Amino acid sequence: MRVWICCSVNNAGTINKNNKLWEVPEEEFDEVMDTNVKGTANVLRHFIPLMIEMKKAEGIIVNMSSGWGRSGAALVAPYCASKWAIEGLSKSVAKEVGQGMAVVALNPGVINTDMLSSCFGSSASLYQSPQSWALKAATLILNLTPADNGASLTV
């Protein structure tokens, strides 16, 4: 009997411009929530039924979170709230999927990306590149099993 392993990595992410919550325009707040929360939820709603249909399959779903989805930070409250939502969504959906599947929230750590530059400016270059991060992340993700269901992990 051959067992297939299906993996979905959900990396919907945008951030608001640095601002106090009450100074973030409604449209910008909505864009962060729509992308980060609804984007992830829509992928889950589409792929989980397909993964469940595959009777002889293990399914691993990785939802990208953030350290700020576990601690919070000033001036990026909408982003933090959206990533807290990903943590809660992941833990809740983990309780809903069947045996042989796992849903995890993954904090990638601090990576030198355009989003980081929007918050940290030129000091973002002090952090690891996406290329060096990808090697570590791939190893972690490829070693996930259904026993990791509900976990909040960090690369």
FISE-127820 format. One line per field, with one value per residue: x, y, z of N, C-alpha, C in turn. Coordinates in Angstrom, 2 decimals, always signed. Each point is the difference from the previous one (the first is absolute). Layout:
# residues N
n.xx = [X/...];
n.yy = [Y/...];
n.zz = [Z/...];
ca.xx = [X/...];
ca.yy = [Y/...];
ca.zz = [Z/...];
c.xx = [X/...];
c.yy = [Y/...];
c.zz = [Z/...];
# end
This chain:
# residues 155
n.xx = [+0.85/-0.28/+0.73/-0.91/+0.90/-1.03/+0.54/-0.53/+0.69/-0.65/+0.40/-1.24/+0.54/-0.55/+0.56/-0.48/-0.13/+1.20/-0.91/-0.42/-0.59/-0.21/+1.23/-0.26/+0.04/-1.31/+0.24/+0.99/-0.76/-1.00/+0.92/+0.51/-1.20/-0.40/+1.20/+0.34/-1.21/-0.72/+1.16/+0.50/-1.06/+0.05/+1.31/-0.14/-0.95/+0.93/+1.15/-0.51/-1.13/+0.84/+0.66/-1.16/-0.35/+1.26/-0.71/+0.97/-0.34/+1.20/-0.54/+0.91/-0.55/+0.75/-0.45/+0.47/+0.61/+0.31/+1.21/-0.37/-0.24/+1.09/+0.48/-0.19/-0.28/+0.59/-0.96/-0.18/-0.89/-0.37/+1.27/+0.31/-1.10/+0.39/+1.22/-0.55/-0.73/+1.13/+0.56/-1.02/+0.01/+1.32/+0.00/-0.93/+0.53/+1.10/-0.94/-0.15/+1.29/-0.07/+0.03/+1.30/-0.58/+0.65/-0.37/+0.99/+0.31/+0.59/+0.74/+0.17/-0.21/+1.10/-0.58/+1.08/-1.20/-0.74/-0.76/+1.11/+0.42/-1.27/+0.39/+1.07/-0.39/+1.11/-0.41/-0.99/+0.98/-0.15/-1.17/-0.29/+0.59/-0.95/+1.09/+0.66/-1.07/-0.14/+1.30/-0.01/-0.79/+0.62/+1.10/-0.39/-0.44/+1.05/+0.32/-0.99/-0.71/-0.96/+1.08/+0.32/-1.12/-0.32/+1.19/+0.64/+0.58/+1.33/+0.32];
n.yy = [-1.17/+0.91/+0.74/+0.82/+0.92/+0.70/+1.05/+0.85/+0.95/+0.58/+0.84/+0.23/+1.08/+0.96/+1.18/+0.60/+1.24/+0.22/-0.31/+0.91/-0.97/+1.01/-0.11/-1.30/+0.38/+0.11/+0.57/+0.61/+0.28/+0.31/+0.66/+0.41/+0.24/+0.63/+0.53/+0.42/+0.41/+0.80/+0.48/-0.09/+0.58/+0.79/+0.04/+0.14/+0.88/+0.34/-0.01/+0.34/+0.39/+0.57/+0.46/+0.30/+0.40/+0.36/-1.09/-0.18/+1.14/+0.47/+0.90/+0.82/+0.83/+0.89/+0.66/+0.91/+0.02/+0.41/+0.40/+0.95/-1.20/+0.09/+1.19/+0.42/+1.12/+1.09/+0.75/-1.25/+0.63/+0.54/+0.13/+0.49/+0.75/+0.25/+0.14/+0.72/+0.54/+0.04/+0.42/+0.79/+0.46/-0.01/+0.49/+0.83/+0.29/+0.05/+0.55/+0.55/-0.01/-0.95/-1.22/+0.13/+1.04/+1.06/+0.91/+0.73/+0.83/+0.65/+0.36/+0.75/+0.80/+0.69/+0.43/+0.25/+0.54/+0.26/-0.98/-0.68/+0.27/-0.30/-0.90/-0.66/+0.37/+0.71/+0.01/-0.09/+0.66/+0.25/-0.29/-1.28/-0.46/+0.23/+0.09/+0.64/+0.76/+0.03/-0.08/+0.85/+0.85/-0.26/-0.01/+1.09/+0.63/-0.43/+0.38/+0.80/-0.42/-0.90/-0.47/+0.84/-0.66/+1.25/-0.32/+0.84/+0.03/-0.02/+0.61];
n.zz = [+0.00/-0.88/+0.84/-0.42/-0.10/+0.45/-0.54/+0.84/-0.59/+0.98/-0.94/+0.39/-0.51/+0.69/+0.04/+1.06/-0.46/+0.51/+0.90/+0.85/+0.68/+0.81/-0.49/+0.11/-1.27/+0.01/-1.19/+0.62/+1.06/-0.81/-0.70/+1.16/+0.51/-1.09/-0.11/+1.22/+0.33/-0.77/-0.44/+1.22/+0.53/-1.05/+0.17/+1.32/-0.22/-0.87/+0.66/+1.18/-0.60/-0.84/+1.04/+0.56/-1.23/+0.15/-0.07/-0.87/+0.60/+0.27/+0.76/-0.46/+0.86/-0.63/+1.04/-0.83/+1.14/+1.22/+0.34/-0.86/-0.47/+0.76/-0.41/-1.22/-0.65/+0.45/-0.45/+0.33/+0.76/-1.17/-0.33/+1.19/-0.07/-1.25/+0.50/+0.99/-0.95/-0.68/+1.12/+0.27/-1.24/+0.04/+1.24/-0.42/-1.19/+0.75/+0.77/-1.20/-0.36/-0.89/+0.49/+0.11/+0.60/-0.40/+0.89/-0.49/+0.99/-0.98/+1.03/-1.09/+1.05/+0.23/-1.11/-0.69/+0.14/-1.05/+0.52/+0.25/-1.21/-0.24/+0.87/-0.45/-1.21/-0.09/+1.26/-0.89/-0.60/+1.28/-0.53/+0.25/-1.09/-0.89/-0.74/+0.96/+0.17/-1.31/+0.09/+1.02/-0.63/-1.13/+0.70/+0.67/-1.08/-0.64/+1.23/-0.37/+1.03/-0.13/+0.59/-0.98/-0.19/-0.34/-0.45/+0.82/-1.17/+0.14/-1.14];
ca.xx = [-0.85/+0.76/-0.59/+0.35/+0.05/-0.38/+0.44/-0.43/+0.62/-0.81/+0.84/-0.62/+0.53/+0.24/+0.12/-0.39/+1.05/+0.16/-0.97/-0.83/-1.23/-1.04/+0.42/+0.02/-1.26/-0.86/+0.29/+1.27/-0.30/-0.76/+0.89/+0.83/-0.84/-0.47/+1.11/+0.65/-0.93/-0.94/+0.77/+0.36/-1.23/-0.52/+0.83/-0.38/-1.35/+0.08/+0.87/-0.24/-0.89/+0.73/+0.95/-0.77/-0.45/+1.10/-0.12/+1.27/+0.95/+0.25/-0.03/+0.67/-0.35/+0.84/-0.48/+1.07/-0.35/+1.04/+0.29/-0.93/-1.29/+0.08/+0.44/-0.48/+0.98/-0.57/-0.09/-0.42/-1.08/-0.82/+0.79/+0.08/-1.32/-0.25/+0.83/-0.61/-1.13/+0.54/+0.32/-1.27/-0.61/+0.75/-0.29/-1.39/-0.15/+0.72/-0.94/-1.08/+0.44/+0.05/+1.27/+0.85/+0.23/+0.53/-0.06/+0.94/+0.33/+1.45/+0.64/+1.22/+1.13/+0.21/+0.61/+0.18/-0.94/-0.56/-0.88/+0.84/+0.56/-1.03/-0.04/+1.32/+0.85/+1.24/+0.50/-0.52/+1.08/+0.78/-0.64/+0.26/-0.63/-1.00/+0.66/+0.57/-1.13/-0.73/+0.65/-0.40/-1.45/-0.32/+0.33/-1.03/-1.30/+0.03/+0.04/-1.25/-0.84/-1.29/+0.20/+0.20/-1.29/-0.32/+1.21/+0.48/+1.42/+0.83/+1.18];
ca.yy = [+1.17/+1.23/+1.11/+1.31/+1.10/+1.27/+1.12/+1.32/+1.09/+1.20/+1.13/+1.28/+0.98/+1.40/+0.74/+1.41/+0.98/+0.28/+0.99/-0.39/-0.62/+0.98/+0.79/-0.88/+0.15/-1.19/-0.81/-0.69/-1.03/-1.06/-0.71/-0.91/-1.11/-0.78/-0.79/-0.89/-0.92/-0.58/-0.72/-1.30/-0.76/-0.45/-1.12/-1.14/-0.45/-0.65/-1.16/-1.05/-1.05/-0.81/-0.85/-1.03/-0.96/-0.92/-0.95/-0.57/+1.11/+0.84/+1.39/+0.96/+1.37/+0.96/+1.37/+0.90/+0.93/+1.00/+0.24/+1.04/-0.64/-0.64/+0.97/+1.35/+1.06/+1.32/+0.58/-1.00/-0.74/-0.82/-1.17/-0.88/-0.60/-0.99/-1.17/-0.67/-0.74/-1.20/-0.94/-0.56/-0.75/-1.25/-0.89/-0.42/-0.92/-1.23/-0.83/-0.40/-0.93/-1.40/-0.66/-0.05/+1.36/+0.95/+1.41/+0.68/+1.40/+0.09/+1.31/-0.13/+0.74/+1.32/-0.18/+1.24/+0.09/+1.34/+0.29/+0.36/+1.33/+1.01/+0.26/+0.18/+0.82/-0.61/-1.01/-1.31/-0.74/-0.73/-1.29/-1.05/+0.12/-1.04/-1.20/-0.79/-0.46/-1.06/-1.29/-0.43/-0.21/-1.20/-1.15/-0.10/-0.33/-1.35/-0.97/+0.03/-1.19/+0.21/+0.19/+1.43/+0.67/+1.01/+0.63/+1.31/-0.26/+1.12/-0.40];
ca.zz = [+0.00/-0.10/+0.73/-0.56/+0.96/-0.60/+0.84/-0.41/+0.76/-0.21/+0.33/-0.33/+0.93/-0.28/+1.25/-0.08/+0.20/+1.43/+0.49/+1.14/-0.51/-0.30/-1.16/-1.17/-0.75/+0.00/-1.17/+0.24/+1.00/-0.68/-0.93/+0.80/+0.46/-1.15/-0.54/+0.95/+0.67/-0.95/-1.01/+0.58/+0.22/-1.29/-0.45/+0.83/-0.39/-1.30/-0.07/+0.99/-0.52/-1.00/+0.71/+0.71/-1.01/-0.33/+1.11/+0.41/+0.00/+1.16/-0.43/+0.87/-0.37/+0.71/-0.11/+0.42/+1.07/+0.22/+1.41/+0.43/+0.20/+1.31/+1.00/-0.31/-0.18/-0.25/-1.35/-0.99/+0.66/-0.91/-0.38/+1.16/+0.21/-1.05/+0.24/+1.15/-0.57/-0.65/+1.08/+0.49/-1.09/-0.15/+1.13/-0.09/-1.13/+0.37/+0.77/-0.90/-1.05/+0.41/+0.28/-1.18/-0.49/+0.97/-0.30/+0.90/-0.23/-0.08/+0.09/-0.79/+0.56/-0.62/-1.32/-0.73/-1.13/-0.20/+1.13/+1.14/-0.31/+0.22/+1.45/+0.60/-0.84/-0.47/+0.94/-0.41/-0.66/+1.02/+0.24/-0.99/-1.31/-0.27/-0.52/+1.11/+0.79/-0.72/+0.26/+1.35/+0.01/-0.77/+0.84/+1.04/-0.59/-0.56/+1.09/+0.75/-0.07/+0.67/+1.45/+0.24/-0.11/+1.00/+0.52/-0.41/-0.18/-0.45/-0.76];
c.xx = [+0.90/-0.73/+0.52/+0.02/-0.28/+0.44/-0.50/+0.69/-0.74/+0.78/-0.61/+0.53/+0.18/+0.02/-0.46/+1.23/+0.08/-0.91/-0.66/-1.33/-1.04/+0.36/+0.10/-1.32/-0.77/+0.32/+1.29/-0.17/-0.71/+0.88/+0.89/-0.82/-0.46/+1.10/+0.45/-0.94/-0.92/+0.73/+0.36/-1.25/-0.56/+0.82/-0.37/-1.36/+0.01/+0.76/-0.30/-0.99/+0.69/+0.97/-0.73/-0.49/+1.06/+0.15/+1.35/+1.08/+0.16/+0.01/+0.64/-0.32/+0.81/-0.54/+1.07/-0.55/+1.10/+0.29/-0.93/-1.43/-0.05/+0.37/-0.57/+1.14/-0.72/+0.07/-0.38/-1.12/-0.87/+0.75/+0.07/-1.32/-0.27/+0.81/-0.40/-1.19/+0.47/+0.36/-1.29/-0.71/+0.68/-0.32/-1.44/-0.21/+0.72/-0.91/-1.12/+0.41/+0.11/+1.40/+0.81/+0.28/+0.60/-0.17/+0.91/+0.12/+1.52/+0.46/+1.31/+1.24/+0.15/+0.81/+0.05/-0.87/-0.45/-0.91/+0.81/+0.59/-1.03/-0.11/+1.34/+0.92/+1.26/+0.56/-0.56/+1.10/+0.88/-0.53/+0.23/-0.77/-1.07/+0.64/+0.59/-1.11/-0.66/+0.61/-0.40/-1.50/-0.38/+0.28/-1.06/-1.32/-0.03/+0.03/-1.24/-0.78/-1.36/+0.12/+0.21/-1.30/-0.24/+1.19/+0.17/+1.52/+0.72/+1.18/+1.21];
c.yy = [+1.24/+1.11/+1.30/+1.03/+1.28/+1.11/+1.30/+1.02/+1.28/+1.21/+1.31/+1.03/+1.39/+0.71/+1.43/+0.89/+0.28/+1.15/-0.53/-0.49/+1.03/+0.92/-0.84/+0.18/-1.32/-0.93/-0.80/-1.12/-1.19/-0.81/-1.00/-1.20/-0.89/-0.90/-1.06/-1.03/-0.68/-0.79/-1.40/-0.86/-0.54/-1.16/-1.26/-0.56/-0.72/-1.33/-1.09/-1.05/-0.88/-0.95/-1.13/-1.07/-1.03/-0.99/-0.53/+1.07/+0.58/+1.43/+0.90/+1.40/+0.93/+1.40/+0.94/+1.04/+1.04/+0.03/+1.06/-0.53/-0.74/+1.00/+1.39/+0.99/+1.31/+0.34/-0.99/-0.88/-0.81/-1.28/-0.99/-0.72/-1.08/-1.27/-0.72/-0.83/-1.28/-1.04/-0.68/-0.84/-1.35/-0.98/-0.54/-1.02/-1.31/-0.95/-0.55/-1.04/-1.41/-0.48/-0.11/+1.36/+0.85/+1.41/+0.68/+1.46/+0.10/+1.45/-0.11/+0.61/+1.30/-0.19/+1.35/+0.00/+1.46/+0.38/+0.42/+1.40/+1.10/+0.37/+0.43/+0.91/-0.75/-1.06/-1.39/-0.85/-0.76/-1.41/-0.96/+0.22/-1.08/-1.30/-0.85/-0.54/-1.21/-1.38/-0.56/-0.35/-1.28/-1.26/-0.21/-0.48/-1.44/-1.09/+0.04/-1.29/+0.32/+0.18/+1.47/+0.80/+0.96/+0.76/+1.42/-0.10/+1.27/-0.58/+0.63];
c.zz = [+0.00/+0.74/-0.61/+1.11/-0.76/+0.94/-0.62/+0.89/-0.38/+0.49/-0.49/+0.98/-0.57/+1.34/-0.21/+0.11/+1.50/+0.41/+1.25/-0.55/-0.42/-1.16/-1.27/-0.75/-0.05/-1.16/+0.18/+1.02/-0.66/-0.94/+0.75/+0.45/-1.16/-0.55/+0.98/+0.62/-1.02/-1.09/+0.48/+0.19/-1.31/-0.57/+0.79/-0.43/-1.33/+0.08/+1.02/-0.52/-1.04/+0.68/+0.73/-0.98/-0.35/+1.15/+0.50/+0.03/+1.39/-0.52/+1.04/-0.53/+0.89/-0.27/+0.55/+0.99/+0.10/+1.50/+0.57/+0.11/+1.32/+1.09/-0.22/-0.13/-0.28/-1.48/-1.09/+0.59/-0.97/-0.42/+1.16/+0.25/-1.03/+0.23/+1.29/-0.49/-0.68/+1.05/+0.50/-1.04/-0.15/+1.12/-0.07/-1.11/+0.28/+0.77/-0.89/-1.04/+0.57/+0.30/-1.29/-0.60/+1.12/-0.54/+1.02/-0.39/+0.06/+0.01/-0.76/+0.66/-0.76/-1.28/-0.71/-1.26/-0.15/+1.17/+1.22/-0.21/+0.24/+1.48/+0.56/-0.80/-0.40/+0.95/-0.31/-0.63/+0.98/+0.23/-1.16/-1.30/-0.16/-0.48/+1.13/+0.89/-0.65/+0.25/+1.35/+0.03/-0.73/+0.83/+1.07/-0.59/-0.52/+1.07/+0.89/-0.22/+0.63/+1.52/+0.36/-0.03/+1.18/+0.53/-0.53/-0.03/-0.47/-0.78/+0.67];
# end
